[in-house]
Amino acid sequence: MKQDKLKNLIDSENGRIEIPEGFEDRLSDKIDKLAAEEAKASSTVKHPAVRIALRWMSLAAAVIIIAGSATWLIRHSTHDVEPKDTCANTEEAYVETQKALDMIAQSFGKGMEKVDESADIITDSRKKVETELKIRLK
């Protein structure tokens, strides 16, 4: 009952409100213009060359992801394999171990030679600095 009264009141008031001529057309044009601007603003890629570049980058990213996933799967699937012996007998293993230790010793010796050379250079430089300081302090 109250709704009927309210509806009758609204209907009676609507008859008194005057809508300017052409208002609906202008309102419709404005809405269409705003919708077009919104669609244009939402499309961030405007130039065709940029679209092509984005497509190539997307393709490259997909390839990288697929390759990375495949690599990860391959690496993790090979851990289940039991390691095999590389030497037929203990003597052969001993010889291979000796070769590996010799290579390590040679590399270590070369490294120590470089350390000795560096120590000599540092010692010479220190002596020169001390001599220079003694001369200037006199």
ROLO-693659 format. One record per residue: residue number from 0; x, y, z of N, C-alpha, C in turn. Coordinates in steps of 0.1 Angstrom, whole numbers, plus 5000, padded with zeros to 4 digits. Layout:
# ROLO-693659
num | n.east | n.north | n.up | ca.east | ca.north | ca.up | c.east | c.north | c.up
NUM | X | Y | Z | X | Y | Z | X | Y | Z
...
***
This chain:
# ROLO-693659
num | n.east | n.north | n.up | ca.east | ca.north | ca.up | c.east | c.north | c.up
0 | 5008 | 4988 | 5000 | 5000 | 5000 | 5000 | 5009 | 5012 | 5000
1 | 5019 | 5013 | 5008 | 5028 | 5024 | 5009 | 5036 | 5025 | 4995
2 | 5039 | 5013 | 4990 | 5046 | 5013 | 4977 | 5037 | 5019 | 4966
3 | 5024 | 5017 | 4966 | 5016 | 5022 | 4956 | 5015 | 5038 | 4957
4 | 5015 | 5043 | 4969 | 5015 | 5057 | 4971 | 5028 | 5063 | 4966
5 | 5039 | 5057 | 4969 | 5052 | 5061 | 4965 | 5053 | 5061 | 4950
6 | 5048 | 5051 | 4944 | 5049 | 5050 | 4929 | 5040 | 5061 | 4923
7 | 5029 | 5063 | 4928 | 5020 | 5073 | 4922 | 5026 | 5087 | 4924
8 | 5033 | 5090 | 4935 | 5040 | 5102 | 4937 | 5051 | 5104 | 4927
9 | 5059 | 5094 | 4925 | 5070 | 5094 | 4916 | 5065 | 5097 | 4902
10 | 5055 | 5090 | 4898 | 5049 | 5091 | 4884 | 5044 | 5105 | 4882
11 | 5037 | 5111 | 4893 | 5032 | 5124 | 4891 | 5043 | 5135 | 4890
12 | 5054 | 5133 | 4897 | 5065 | 5142 | 4897 | 5073 | 5141 | 4883
13 | 5074 | 5129 | 4878 | 5080 | 5127 | 4865 | 5074 | 5134 | 4854
14 | 5061 | 5136 | 4854 | 5053 | 5144 | 4844 | 5057 | 5158 | 4845
15 | 5061 | 5164 | 4856 | 5065 | 5178 | 4858 | 5079 | 5181 | 4853
16 | 5088 | 5171 | 4854 | 5102 | 5173 | 4851 | 5103 | 5174 | 4836
17 | 5109 | 5185 | 4831 | 5111 | 5187 | 4817 | 5126 | 5183 | 4813
18 | 5127 | 5175 | 4803 | 5140 | 5171 | 4798 | 5143 | 5179 | 4786
19 | 5155 | 5186 | 4786 | 5158 | 5194 | 4774 | 5158 | 5186 | 4761
20 | 5155 | 5193 | 4751 | 5155 | 5187 | 4738 | 5169 | 5183 | 4733
21 | 5171 | 5171 | 4729 | 5184 | 5165 | 4724 | 5192 | 5161 | 4736
22 | 5187 | 5161 | 4748 | 5195 | 5157 | 4760 | 5199 | 5142 | 4759
23 | 5189 | 5134 | 4755 | 5192 | 5119 | 4754 | 5203 | 5116 | 4744
24 | 5202 | 5123 | 4732 | 5212 | 5121 | 4722 | 5226 | 5125 | 4727
25 | 5227 | 5137 | 4734 | 5240 | 5142 | 4739 | 5245 | 5132 | 4750
26 | 5236 | 5128 | 4758 | 5240 | 5118 | 4769 | 5245 | 5105 | 4763
27 | 5238 | 5100 | 4753 | 5242 | 5088 | 4746 | 5256 | 5090 | 4739
28 | 5258 | 5101 | 4732 | 5271 | 5104 | 4726 | 5282 | 5105 | 4736
29 | 5279 | 5111 | 4747 | 5290 | 5112 | 4758 | 5294 | 5099 | 4763
30 | 5284 | 5090 | 4765 | 5286 | 5077 | 4771 | 5295 | 5069 | 4760
31 | 5291 | 5070 | 4748 | 5299 | 5063 | 4737 | 5313 | 5068 | 4736
32 | 5315 | 5081 | 4738 | 5328 | 5087 | 4737 | 5337 | 5082 | 4749
33 | 5331 | 5082 | 4761 | 5338 | 5078 | 4773 | 5342 | 5063 | 4771
34 | 5333 | 5055 | 4766 | 5335 | 5040 | 4764 | 5347 | 5038 | 4754
35 | 5347 | 5046 | 4743 | 5358 | 5045 | 4733 | 5371 | 5049 | 4740
36 | 5371 | 5060 | 4748 | 5384 | 5065 | 4754 | 5389 | 5054 | 4764
37 | 5379 | 5048 | 4771 | 5383 | 5037 | 4780 | 5389 | 5025 | 4773
38 | 5383 | 5022 | 4762 | 5388 | 5010 | 4755 | 5402 | 5013 | 4749
39 | 5404 | 5026 | 4744 | 5417 | 5030 | 4739 | 5427 | 5030 | 4750
40 | 5424 | 5035 | 4762 | 5433 | 5036 | 4773 | 5437 | 5022 | 4778
41 | 5428 | 5013 | 4777 | 5431 | 4999 | 4782 | 5440 | 4992 | 4773
42 | 5440 | 4996 | 4760 | 5449 | 4989 | 4750 | 5463 | 4997 | 4751
43 | 5472 | 4991 | 4759 | 5485 | 4998 | 4761 | 5494 | 4997 | 4749
44 | 5492 | 4986 | 4740 | 5501 | 4985 | 4729 | 5494 | 4991 | 4717
45 | 5500 | 5001 | 4711 | 5493 | 5008 | 4700 | 5500 | 5006 | 4687
46 | 5513 | 5005 | 4687 | 5520 | 5004 | 4674 | 5521 | 4989 | 4670
47 | 5519 | 4985 | 4658 | 5520 | 4971 | 4653 | 5534 | 4965 | 4656
48 | 5545 | 4973 | 4655 | 5558 | 4968 | 4657 | 5560 | 4963 | 4672
49 | 5554 | 4971 | 4681 | 5554 | 4968 | 4695 | 5547 | 4955 | 4698
50 | 5535 | 4953 | 4691 | 5528 | 4941 | 4693 | 5536 | 4929 | 4688
51 | 5542 | 4930 | 4676 | 5550 | 4919 | 4671 | 5562 | 4916 | 4681
52 | 5568 | 4926 | 4686 | 5579 | 4924 | 4695 | 5574 | 4917 | 4708
53 | 5563 | 4921 | 4713 | 5557 | 4914 | 4725 | 5554 | 4900 | 4722
54 | 5549 | 4897 | 4710 | 5546 | 4883 | 4707 | 5559 | 4875 | 4706
55 | 5569 | 4880 | 4700 | 5582 | 4873 | 4700 | 5588 | 4871 | 4714
56 | 5587 | 4881 | 4722 | 5592 | 4880 | 4736 | 5584 | 4869 | 4744
57 | 5571 | 4869 | 4741 | 5562 | 4859 | 4748 | 5566 | 4845 | 4744
58 | 5569 | 4844 | 4731 | 5573 | 4831 | 4725 | 5586 | 4826 | 4731
59 | 5596 | 4836 | 4732 | 5609 | 4833 | 4738 | 5608 | 4829 | 4753
60 | 5599 | 4836 | 4760 | 5597 | 4833 | 4774 | 5591 | 4819 | 4775
61 | 5582 | 4815 | 4767 | 5576 | 4802 | 4767 | 5586 | 4791 | 4764
62 | 5595 | 4794 | 4755 | 5606 | 4784 | 4751 | 5615 | 4782 | 4763
63 | 5619 | 4793 | 4769 | 5628 | 4793 | 4781 | 5622 | 4785 | 4792
64 | 5609 | 4787 | 4795 | 5602 | 4780 | 4806 | 5601 | 4765 | 4802
65 | 5598 | 4762 | 4790 | 5598 | 4747 | 4786 | 5611 | 4741 | 4787
66 | 5622 | 4748 | 4782 | 5635 | 4742 | 4783 | 5640 | 4741 | 4797
67 | 5637 | 4750 | 4805 | 5641 | 4749 | 4820 | 5634 | 4738 | 4827
68 | 5621 | 4737 | 4824 | 5614 | 4726 | 4830 | 5619 | 4712 | 4825
69 | 5622 | 4711 | 4812 | 5627 | 4698 | 4807 | 5641 | 4695 | 4814
70 | 5649 | 4705 | 4815 | 5662 | 4703 | 4821 | 5661 | 4699 | 4835
71 | 5652 | 4705 | 4843 | 5650 | 4702 | 4857 | 5645 | 4687 | 4858
72 | 5635 | 4683 | 4849 | 5630 | 4670 | 4850 | 5641 | 4660 | 4846
73 | 5649 | 4663 | 4836 | 5660 | 4653 | 4833 | 5670 | 4651 | 4844
74 | 5674 | 4662 | 4850 | 5684 | 4662 | 4861 | 5678 | 4654 | 4873
75 | 5665 | 4656 | 4876 | 5660 | 4650 | 4888 | 5656 | 4635 | 4886
76 | 5654 | 4632 | 4873 | 5650 | 4618 | 4871 | 5663 | 4609 | 4870
77 | 5675 | 4614 | 4868 | 5687 | 4606 | 4867 | 5693 | 4603 | 4881
78 | 5688 | 4609 | 4892 | 5693 | 4606 | 4905 | 5689 | 4592 | 4910
79 | 5679 | 4586 | 4904 | 5675 | 4573 | 4908 | 5684 | 4562 | 4903
80 | 5692 | 4565 | 4894 | 5701 | 4555 | 4888 | 5713 | 4552 | 4897
81 | 5715 | 4540 | 4899 | 5726 | 4536 | 4908 | 5740 | 4538 | 4901
82 | 5750 | 4544 | 4908 | 5763 | 4546 | 4901 | 5770 | 4533 | 4898
83 | 5777 | 4533 | 4887 | 5784 | 4521 | 4882 | 5799 | 4523 | 4886
84 | 5806 | 4512 | 4888 | 5820 | 4512 | 4890 | 5827 | 4515 | 4876
85 | 5837 | 4524 | 4877 | 5844 | 4528 | 4865 | 5857 | 4520 | 4863
86 | 5861 | 4513 | 4873 | 5873 | 4505 | 4872 | 5870 | 4490 | 4873
87 | 5877 | 4482 | 4866 | 5874 | 4468 | 4866 | 5879 | 4461 | 4879
88 | 5891 | 4466 | 4884 | 5896 | 4460 | 4897 | 5902 | 4470 | 4906
89 | 5907 | 4466 | 4917 | 5912 | 4475 | 4927 | 5926 | 4482 | 4922
90 | 5934 | 4474 | 4915 | 5946 | 4480 | 4910 | 5944 | 4491 | 4901
91 | 5935 | 4489 | 4892 | 5931 | 4500 | 4882 | 5926 | 4512 | 4890
92 | 5918 | 4510 | 4900 | 5912 | 4521 | 4908 | 5924 | 4528 | 4915
93 | 5934 | 4521 | 4920 | 5945 | 4527 | 4927 | 5953 | 4536 | 4917
94 | 5955 | 4531 | 4905 | 5963 | 4539 | 4895 | 5955 | 4551 | 4891
95 | 5942 | 4550 | 4889 | 5934 | 4562 | 4886 | 5934 | 4572 | 4898
96 | 5933 | 4567 | 4910 | 5934 | 4576 | 4922 | 5947 | 4583 | 4922
97 | 5958 | 4576 | 4920 | 5972 | 4581 | 4920 | 5973 | 4593 | 4910
98 | 5967 | 4590 | 4898 | 5968 | 4600 | 4887 | 5961 | 4613 | 4892
99 | 5949 | 4611 | 4898 | 5941 | 4623 | 4902 | 5949 | 4631 | 4913
100 | 5955 | 4624 | 4922 | 5962 | 4630 | 4933 | 5975 | 4637 | 4927
101 | 5981 | 4632 | 4917 | 5993 | 4638 | 4911 | 5988 | 4651 | 4904
102 | 5977 | 4651 | 4897 | 5972 | 4663 | 4891 | 5969 | 4674 | 4901
103 | 5963 | 4670 | 4912 | 5960 | 4679 | 4923 | 5973 | 4685 | 4929
104 | 5983 | 4677 | 4931 | 5996 | 4681 | 4936 | 6002 | 4691 | 4926
105 | 6002 | 4688 | 4913 | 6008 | 4697 | 4904 | 6001 | 4711 | 4904
106 | 5988 | 4711 | 4904 | 5980 | 4723 | 4905 | 5983 | 4731 | 4918
107 | 5984 | 4724 | 4929 | 5987 | 4730 | 4941 | 6001 | 4736 | 4941
108 | 6011 | 4729 | 4935 | 6024 | 4734 | 4933 | 6025 | 4747 | 4925
109 | 6017 | 4747 | 4914 | 6017 | 4759 | 4906 | 6011 | 4771 | 4914
110 | 6000 | 4768 | 4922 | 5994 | 4778 | 4930 | 6004 | 4784 | 4940
111 | 6012 | 4775 | 4946 | 6021 | 4779 | 4956 | 6032 | 4787 | 4950
112 | 6036 | 4784 | 4938 | 6046 | 4793 | 4931 | 6041 | 4807 | 4929
113 | 6028 | 4808 | 4925 | 6022 | 4821 | 4924 | 6022 | 4829 | 4937
114 | 6019 | 4821 | 4948 | 6018 | 4827 | 4961 | 6032 | 4832 | 4965
115 | 6043 | 4824 | 4962 | 6056 | 4828 | 4965 | 6060 | 4841 | 4957
116 | 6056 | 4841 | 4944 | 6060 | 4853 | 4936 | 6053 | 4865 | 4942
117 | 6040 | 4864 | 4946 | 6033 | 4875 | 4952 | 6039 | 4880 | 4965
118 | 6044 | 4870 | 4973 | 6050 | 4874 | 4986 | 6063 | 4881 | 4983
119 | 6071 | 4877 | 4973 | 6083 | 4884 | 4969 | 6080 | 4899 | 4965
120 | 6070 | 4900 | 4957 | 6066 | 4914 | 4952 | 6062 | 4922 | 4964
121 | 6054 | 4917 | 4973 | 6049 | 4924 | 4985 | 6061 | 4928 | 4993
122 | 6070 | 4919 | 4995 | 6082 | 4922 | 5004 | 6090 | 4933 | 4997
123 | 6092 | 4932 | 4984 | 6100 | 4943 | 4977 | 6093 | 4956 | 4978
124 | 6080 | 4956 | 4977 | 6072 | 4968 | 4978 | 6073 | 4974 | 4992
125 | 6072 | 4966 | 5002 | 6073 | 4970 | 5016 | 6086 | 4977 | 5018
126 | 6097 | 4970 | 5013 | 6111 | 4976 | 5015 | 6112 | 4990 | 5009
127 | 6106 | 4991 | 4997 | 6107 | 5004 | 4990 | 6099 | 5015 | 4997
128 | 6087 | 5011 | 5002 | 6079 | 5021 | 5010 | 6087 | 5025 | 5023
129 | 6093 | 5015 | 5030 | 6100 | 5018 | 5042 | 6112 | 5027 | 5039
130 | 6119 | 5024 | 5028 | 6130 | 5033 | 5025 | 6126 | 5047 | 5021
131 | 6115 | 5048 | 5014 | 6110 | 5061 | 5010 | 6105 | 5069 | 5023
132 | 6099 | 5062 | 5032 | 6095 | 5068 | 5044 | 6107 | 5073 | 5052
133 | 6117 | 5065 | 5053 | 6129 | 5069 | 5061 | 6135 | 5081 | 5055
134 | 6136 | 5082 | 5041 | 6142 | 5093 | 5035 | 6133 | 5106 | 5037
135 | 6120 | 5105 | 5037 | 6112 | 5117 | 5039 | 6111 | 5121 | 5053
136 | 6113 | 5112 | 5063 | 6112 | 5115 | 5077 | 6125 | 5122 | 5082
137 | 6136 | 5120 | 5074 | 6148 | 5126 | 5079 | 6149 | 5141 | 5077
***
